[in-house]
Amino acid sequence: MKDFNFYAPTEIVFGRQAEEQVAQLVRKYNGNKVLLHFGGQSAKKSGLLDKMMALLDAEGIAFVCLGGVVPNPRLSLVKEGIRLCREQGVDFILAVGGGSVIDSAKAIGYGVGYEGEPWDFWAGKAVPKSCLPIGAVLTIPAAGSEMSNSCVITNDANNDKRGFNNNLCRCKFCIMNPVRTFTLPPYQTAAGATDIMMHTMERYFTMYDDMTLTDAIAEALLRTVKESALEVMKNPEDYRNRAQIMWAGSLSHNDLMECGTAKDFATHKLEHELSAMFDVTHGAGLAALWGSWARFVMPGHESRFARFAVNVMGVENDFTDRKRTAEKGIEAVERFFRLLGMPTSIHELLGRDITDEEIEEMARRASHDGQMTLGNICVLQREDMVSIYRMAR
């Protein structure tokens, strides 16, 4: 078992009327001038944005708005947010949306007190000394950014997509009302469930496999999301299962699932290059890659994959052949992804064949020109990354 620290300071307000408390929560965390940050038209069309404005107004809290966040959030909008916060004297950021909006808010929060280029943090050239306090009103359960210390940004000047972790950016609070997820399109629901499961699986498949309690929690979360995702695909207004997915999204990425274990995240980092190059939906990209990653790293770790197959995917244990049980588990995951409408290859994801040149470029970027390895259960060199992309093509 690995020694660990667990830090999860975000206050969660969960339920059907949770957003009614937004103004009081902003006040609680000393917000007086708020940047109301959001994505496209859905926050406006649903009436949620107007409601947030009205609640802040009623409490006498001033605010300015900045919309336009897109999936794989862009550095250019982050810079606009930094400029707006400085000009308007903003002291609190309220993110209304999913992981992309929350990550964009975190990046703005880092940049307001930093005089250099904000990309310095993602490039490893600087470490933030401060971050504006951030609250979230979650509308898309997927990324888990509402309770994590992670922030993923795409530099639209060069299509470089990178993650950066620091506890300064953890949200002060997050409001979660599962009703707000009823209108999510099926594809977005499926991609979100995939991302949630992957956050857990990339902590489950590591070199540390002797923390029984953490493993059992992870297995229960994965089974729950698997079952709930299929239910909400049939009935989008199934409150119970929407709620379970929403809470699972936070638990999957608040570091609980790596207590006593570790994390791998090779599939995530490989997918970052896929979505940076082709601007695909993150969860769909993960589904397209995971089976190939699993088959590549499984040799030598058959017992771990067999346990997952039996305890999560319901595969019958073939005690005479752990490898075959493990393989059936990988196949079961891919069948589940297909049931959700997710791709299980890059060709399915893009609708075309990927070229050798594109594969080499993604591996070059993922490995930082061969200077960085990925993974924990199996350390991946640049040539291994090429192999996995080719297997997934």
C-alpha positions as CSV (number, residue, x, y, z in Angstrom):
1,M,0.0,0.0,0.0
2,K,1.2,3.5,-0.9
3,D,1.3,6.3,1.7
4,F,-1.0,9.1,0.8
5,N,-2.4,12.5,1.7
6,F,-6.1,13.2,1.0
7,Y,-7.3,16.7,0.5
8,A,-10.9,17.5,-0.7
9,P,-11.9,21.0,0.6
10,T,-14.8,21.7,-1.8
11,E,-18.2,22.2,-0.2
12,I,-20.9,20.3,-2.0
13,V,-24.5,21.4,-2.1
14,F,-26.6,18.7,-3.8
15,G,-30.2,18.4,-4.6
16,R,-33.3,19.6,-6.6
17,Q,-33.1,23.2,-5.3
18,A,-29.4,23.4,-4.7
19,E,-28.8,26.5,-7.0
20,E,-31.0,28.6,-4.7
21,Q,-28.1,28.9,-2.4
22,V,-25.6,30.3,-4.9
23,A,-25.5,33.9,-3.6
24,Q,-25.1,32.9,0.0
25,L,-22.3,30.6,-0.9
26,V,-20.5,33.4,-2.9
27,R,-20.8,35.6,0.2
28,K,-19.6,32.9,2.5
29,Y,-16.4,32.7,0.5
30,N,-15.9,36.5,0.4
31,G,-17.1,37.2,-3.1
32,N,-18.1,40.8,-3.8
33,K,-17.5,41.2,-7.6
34,V,-18.1,38.0,-9.6
35,L,-17.1,36.9,-13.0
36,L,-20.0,34.8,-14.2
37,H,-18.3,32.3,-16.6
38,F,-20.2,30.0,-18.9
39,G,-20.2,28.2,-22.3
40,G,-22.5,28.5,-25.3
41,Q,-26.3,28.9,-25.5
42,S,-27.5,26.1,-23.3
43,A,-27.0,28.0,-20.1
44,K,-29.1,30.9,-21.5
45,K,-31.7,28.7,-23.1
46,S,-32.3,26.7,-20.0
47,G,-32.9,29.8,-17.9
48,L,-30.1,28.8,-15.5
49,L,-27.9,31.8,-16.4
50,D,-30.8,34.3,-15.8
51,K,-31.5,32.6,-12.5
52,M,-27.9,33.0,-11.4
53,M,-28.0,36.7,-12.3
54,A,-31.2,37.2,-10.4
55,L,-30.0,35.5,-7.3
56,L,-26.8,37.5,-7.3
57,D,-28.7,40.7,-7.9
58,A,-31.1,39.9,-5.0
59,E,-28.1,39.5,-2.7
60,G,-26.5,42.8,-4.0
61,I,-23.5,41.0,-5.5
62,A,-22.1,42.7,-8.6
63,F,-21.1,40.6,-11.6
64,V,-19.8,40.7,-15.1
65,C,-20.3,37.9,-17.7
66,L,-18.0,36.1,-19.9
67,G,-19.4,33.3,-22.1
68,G,-18.0,31.4,-25.1
69,V,-16.2,28.5,-23.4
70,V,-15.9,25.6,-25.9
71,P,-15.0,21.9,-25.3
72,N,-11.2,21.6,-24.9
73,P,-11.2,25.2,-23.5
74,R,-9.0,27.7,-25.2
75,L,-6.1,29.8,-23.8
76,S,-7.3,32.9,-25.9
77,L,-10.6,33.1,-23.9
78,V,-8.6,32.6,-20.7
79,K,-6.6,35.6,-21.5
80,E,-9.7,37.6,-22.2
81,G,-11.1,36.5,-18.8
82,I,-7.9,37.6,-17.1
83,R,-8.1,41.0,-18.7
84,L,-11.8,41.4,-17.8
85,C,-11.2,40.4,-14.1
86,R,-8.4,42.9,-13.8
87,E,-10.3,45.7,-15.4
88,Q,-13.5,45.1,-13.4
89,G,-11.9,44.3,-10.0
90,V,-13.3,40.8,-9.9
91,D,-12.6,38.9,-6.7
92,F,-14.6,35.7,-7.3
93,I,-15.3,33.4,-10.3
94,L,-18.6,31.5,-10.7
95,A,-18.4,28.8,-13.4
96,V,-21.8,27.7,-14.7
97,G,-21.4,24.6,-16.9
98,G,-19.3,21.5,-17.1
99,G,-15.6,20.7,-16.9
100,S,-14.5,22.9,-19.7
101,V,-16.1,26.0,-18.1
102,I,-14.6,25.1,-14.7
103,D,-11.2,24.5,-16.2
104,S,-11.3,27.8,-18.0
105,A,-12.3,29.5,-14.7
106,K,-9.4,27.9,-12.9
107,A,-7.0,29.1,-15.6
108,I,-8.4,32.6,-15.3
109,G,-8.1,32.5,-11.6
110,Y,-4.4,31.5,-11.8
111,G,-3.6,34.3,-14.3
112,V,-5.2,37.3,-12.6
113,G,-2.3,37.6,-10.1
114,Y,0.5,36.6,-12.5
115,E,2.2,39.1,-14.6
116,G,3.8,36.6,-17.0
117,E,2.3,34.5,-19.8
118,P,-0.5,32.3,-18.3
119,W,0.7,29.3,-20.5
120,D,3.8,29.3,-18.3
121,F,2.0,27.1,-15.8
122,W,1.1,24.5,-18.3
123,A,4.6,24.7,-19.9
124,G,6.3,24.0,-16.6
125,K,8.0,27.4,-16.5
126,A,6.2,28.8,-13.4
127,V,4.1,27.7,-10.4
128,P,1.1,29.9,-9.4
129,K,1.3,31.7,-6.1
130,S,-2.4,32.5,-6.0
131,C,-5.8,31.8,-7.6
132,L,-9.0,33.7,-7.4
133,P,-11.6,31.8,-5.4
134,I,-13.9,29.7,-7.7
135,G,-17.4,28.3,-7.3
136,A,-19.2,26.0,-9.7
137,V,-22.7,25.3,-10.7
138,L,-22.3,22.0,-12.4
139,T,-24.5,21.1,-15.4
140,I,-22.5,18.3,-17.1
141,P,-21.2,15.4,-14.9
142,A,-18.0,14.2,-16.6
143,A,-14.7,15.9,-16.0
144,G,-14.8,15.9,-12.2
145,S,-13.1,19.3,-12.3
146,E,-15.5,20.6,-9.6
147,M,-13.6,18.7,-6.9
148,S,-10.2,18.1,-8.4
149,N,-7.0,20.1,-8.5
150,S,-6.7,19.6,-12.2
151,C,-7.1,22.1,-15.1
152,V,-6.7,21.2,-18.8
153,I,-6.3,24.0,-21.3
154,T,-5.7,24.0,-25.1
155,N,-3.2,26.6,-26.4
156,D,-5.0,27.6,-29.6
157,A,-1.8,29.2,-31.0
158,N,-0.2,25.7,-31.5
159,N,-3.0,23.2,-30.6
160,D,-1.0,22.1,-27.5
161,K,-3.4,20.6,-24.9
162,R,-2.0,20.1,-21.4
163,G,-3.1,19.5,-17.9
164,F,-1.8,21.2,-14.8
165,N,-2.5,20.3,-11.2
166,N,-2.3,22.6,-8.2
167,N,-4.5,22.7,-5.0
168,L,-4.9,26.5,-5.3
169,C,-7.5,26.0,-7.9
170,R,-9.8,23.7,-6.0
171,C,-13.4,25.0,-6.0
172,K,-14.6,26.6,-2.8
173,F,-18.1,25.1,-3.5
174,C,-20.0,23.2,-6.1
175,I,-23.8,23.2,-6.6
176,M,-25.2,20.0,-8.1
177,N,-28.8,19.7,-9.2
178,P,-29.3,16.5,-11.2
179,V,-32.4,18.0,-12.8
180,R,-30.1,20.3,-14.7
181,T,-28.7,17.3,-16.5
182,F,-32.1,16.0,-17.8
183,T,-31.7,17.8,-21.2
184,L,-28.2,16.6,-21.9
185,P,-28.0,15.0,-25.4
186,P,-27.4,11.2,-25.3
187,Y,-24.0,11.5,-26.9
188,Q,-22.9,14.0,-24.2
189,T,-24.3,11.8,-21.5
190,A,-22.5,8.8,-22.8
191,A,-19.2,10.7,-23.2
192,G,-19.5,12.0,-19.7
193,A,-20.1,8.6,-18.2
194,T,-17.1,7.3,-20.1
195,D,-14.9,10.0,-18.7
196,I,-16.1,9.4,-15.2
197,M,-15.3,5.7,-15.5
198,M,-11.9,6.4,-17.0
199,H,-11.0,8.7,-14.1
200,T,-11.6,5.7,-11.8
201,M,-10.1,3.1,-14.1
202,E,-6.8,5.1,-14.5
203,R,-6.4,4.9,-10.7
204,Y,-7.5,1.3,-10.5
205,F,-5.0,-0.1,-13.0
206,T,-1.7,0.8,-11.3
207,M,1.3,-0.9,-9.8
208,Y,-0.3,-0.7,-6.3
209,D,-3.1,-3.2,-6.0
210,D,-3.2,-4.1,-2.3
211,M,-5.5,-1.3,-1.0
212,T,-8.6,-3.5,-0.7
213,L,-11.0,-0.7,0.5
214,T,-10.1,1.8,-2.2
215,D,-10.4,-1.0,-4.8
216,A,-13.8,-2.0,-3.5
217,I,-15.0,1.7,-3.6
218,A,-13.7,2.0,-7.2
219,E,-15.4,-1.2,-8.3
220,A,-18.7,-0.1,-6.8
221,L,-18.5,3.3,-8.5
222,L,-17.7,1.7,-11.8
223,R,-20.6,-0.7,-11.6
224,T,-23.0,2.1,-10.5
225,V,-22.0,4.4,-13.4
226,K,-22.2,1.5,-15.9
227,E,-25.8,0.6,-14.8
228,S,-27.0,4.2,-14.3
229,A,-25.7,5.3,-17.7
230,L,-27.8,2.6,-19.5
231,E,-30.9,3.6,-17.5
232,V,-30.7,7.4,-18.3
233,M,-30.1,6.6,-21.9
234,K,-33.6,5.0,-21.8
235,N,-35.1,7.6,-19.5
236,P,-33.3,11.0,-19.5
237,E,-35.4,12.3,-16.6
238,D,-34.5,9.4,-14.3
239,Y,-33.5,11.5,-11.2
240,R,-32.1,8.7,-9.2
241,N,-29.7,7.6,-11.8
242,R,-28.8,11.1,-13.0
243,A,-27.9,11.9,-9.4
244,Q,-25.7,8.8,-9.0
245,I,-23.8,9.7,-12.2
246,M,-23.4,13.3,-11.0
247,W,-22.0,12.3,-7.6
248,A,-19.8,9.6,-9.1
249,G,-18.3,12.2,-11.4
250,S,-17.0,14.1,-8.4
251,L,-15.9,11.1,-6.4
252,S,-14.0,9.7,-9.5
253,H,-11.7,12.7,-9.7
254,N,-11.3,14.1,-6.2
255,D,-8.4,11.8,-5.4
256,L,-10.4,9.4,-3.2
257,M,-9.8,6.6,-5.8
258,E,-6.1,6.8,-5.4
259,C,-5.8,6.7,-1.6
260,G,-3.2,4.0,-1.0
261,T,-2.8,3.3,-4.7
262,A,-1.6,5.7,-7.5
263,K,-2.7,6.9,-10.9
264,D,-1.7,6.0,-14.4
265,F,-3.5,8.4,-16.7
266,A,-1.7,7.3,-19.8
267,T,-4.9,6.9,-21.8
268,H,-5.9,10.5,-20.8
269,K,-2.7,11.9,-22.0
270,L,-2.8,10.0,-25.2
271,E,-6.3,11.2,-25.7
272,H,-5.3,14.8,-25.1
273,E,-3.2,14.7,-28.3
274,L,-6.1,13.2,-30.2
275,S,-8.6,15.9,-29.1
276,A,-6.0,18.6,-29.6
277,M,-5.3,17.5,-33.2
278,F,-8.9,16.7,-34.2
279,D,-11.0,18.6,-31.6
280,V,-13.1,15.5,-30.7
281,T,-15.2,15.0,-27.6
282,H,-12.9,13.9,-24.8
283,G,-14.9,11.0,-23.5
284,A,-15.4,9.6,-27.0
285,G,-11.7,9.8,-27.6
286,L,-11.0,7.9,-24.4
287,A,-13.4,5.2,-25.5
288,A,-11.6,4.9,-28.8
289,L,-8.2,4.4,-27.2
290,W,-8.8,2.5,-24.0
291,G,-9.2,-1.0,-25.4
292,S,-5.9,-0.7,-27.3
293,W,-4.1,0.7,-24.2
294,A,-5.5,-2.2,-22.1
295,R,-4.4,-4.9,-24.4
296,F,-0.9,-3.3,-24.7
297,V,-0.3,-3.1,-20.9
298,M,-2.2,-6.2,-19.8
299,P,0.7,-8.8,-20.1
300,G,2.2,-9.3,-16.7
301,H,-0.9,-7.8,-15.0
302,E,-3.5,-10.4,-15.9
303,S,-4.7,-10.8,-12.3
304,R,-5.5,-7.2,-12.0
305,F,-7.4,-7.1,-15.3
306,A,-9.2,-10.4,-14.4
307,R,-10.3,-9.0,-11.1
308,F,-11.8,-6.0,-12.9
309,A,-13.5,-8.3,-15.5
310,V,-15.2,-10.2,-12.7
311,N,-16.0,-7.5,-10.1
312,V,-16.9,-4.7,-12.5
313,M,-17.9,-6.2,-15.8
314,G,-19.6,-9.3,-14.5
315,V,-17.4,-11.7,-16.5
316,E,-17.4,-15.3,-15.3
317,N,-14.1,-16.2,-13.8
318,D,-12.1,-18.8,-15.7
319,F,-9.9,-19.9,-12.9
320,T,-7.8,-21.9,-15.3
321,D,-6.9,-19.0,-17.5
322,R,-6.5,-15.5,-16.0
323,K,-5.5,-14.1,-19.3
324,R,-8.7,-15.2,-21.0
325,T,-10.8,-13.7,-18.2
326,A,-8.9,-10.5,-18.5
327,E,-9.4,-10.3,-22.2
328,K,-13.1,-10.9,-21.8
329,G,-13.2,-8.0,-19.4
330,I,-11.7,-5.7,-22.0
331,E,-14.1,-7.0,-24.6
332,A,-17.0,-6.4,-22.2
333,V,-15.9,-2.7,-21.7
334,E,-15.9,-2.2,-25.5
335,R,-19.4,-3.8,-25.8
336,F,-20.6,-1.4,-23.1
337,F,-19.1,1.6,-24.9
338,R,-20.9,0.5,-28.1
339,L,-24.2,0.2,-26.2
340,L,-23.7,3.9,-25.2
341,G,-22.9,4.9,-28.8
342,M,-19.3,5.5,-28.1
343,P,-16.5,4.6,-30.6
344,T,-14.0,1.9,-29.9
345,S,-11.5,2.9,-32.6
346,I,-10.0,6.1,-34.0
347,H,-11.7,5.3,-37.3
348,E,-15.1,5.2,-35.7
349,L,-14.3,8.4,-33.8
350,L,-13.1,10.4,-36.8
351,G,-15.0,8.7,-39.6
352,R,-11.8,8.2,-41.5
353,D,-8.4,6.4,-41.3
354,I,-5.7,8.1,-39.4
355,T,-2.4,8.5,-41.1
356,D,1.0,7.3,-40.0
357,E,2.2,10.9,-40.0
358,E,-0.6,11.9,-37.6
359,I,0.2,9.0,-35.3
360,E,3.8,10.0,-35.2
361,E,3.0,13.6,-34.5
362,M,0.6,12.7,-31.6
363,A,3.2,10.4,-30.1
364,R,5.9,13.2,-30.5
365,R,3.7,15.6,-28.6
366,A,2.6,13.1,-25.9
367,S,6.2,12.2,-25.2
368,H,7.5,15.8,-25.5
369,D,9.8,14.8,-28.3
370,G,10.7,11.6,-26.6
371,Q,11.7,13.2,-23.3
372,M,8.8,12.1,-21.3
373,T,7.2,8.7,-20.5
374,L,3.6,8.0,-19.7
375,G,1.9,5.6,-17.3
376,N,2.4,3.7,-14.1
377,I,1.3,0.1,-14.5
378,C,3.4,0.0,-17.7
379,V,5.8,2.9,-18.4
380,L,5.2,3.9,-22.1
381,Q,8.1,5.2,-24.2
382,R,7.4,7.2,-27.4
383,E,7.5,4.0,-29.6
384,D,4.9,2.4,-27.2
385,M,2.6,5.3,-27.7
386,V,2.9,4.9,-31.5
387,S,2.0,1.2,-31.1
388,I,-1.1,2.0,-29.0
389,Y,-2.3,4.6,-31.5
390,R,-1.7,2.1,-34.3
391,M,-3.6,-0.6,-32.5
392,A,-6.5,1.8,-32.0
393,R,-6.6,3.1,-35.6
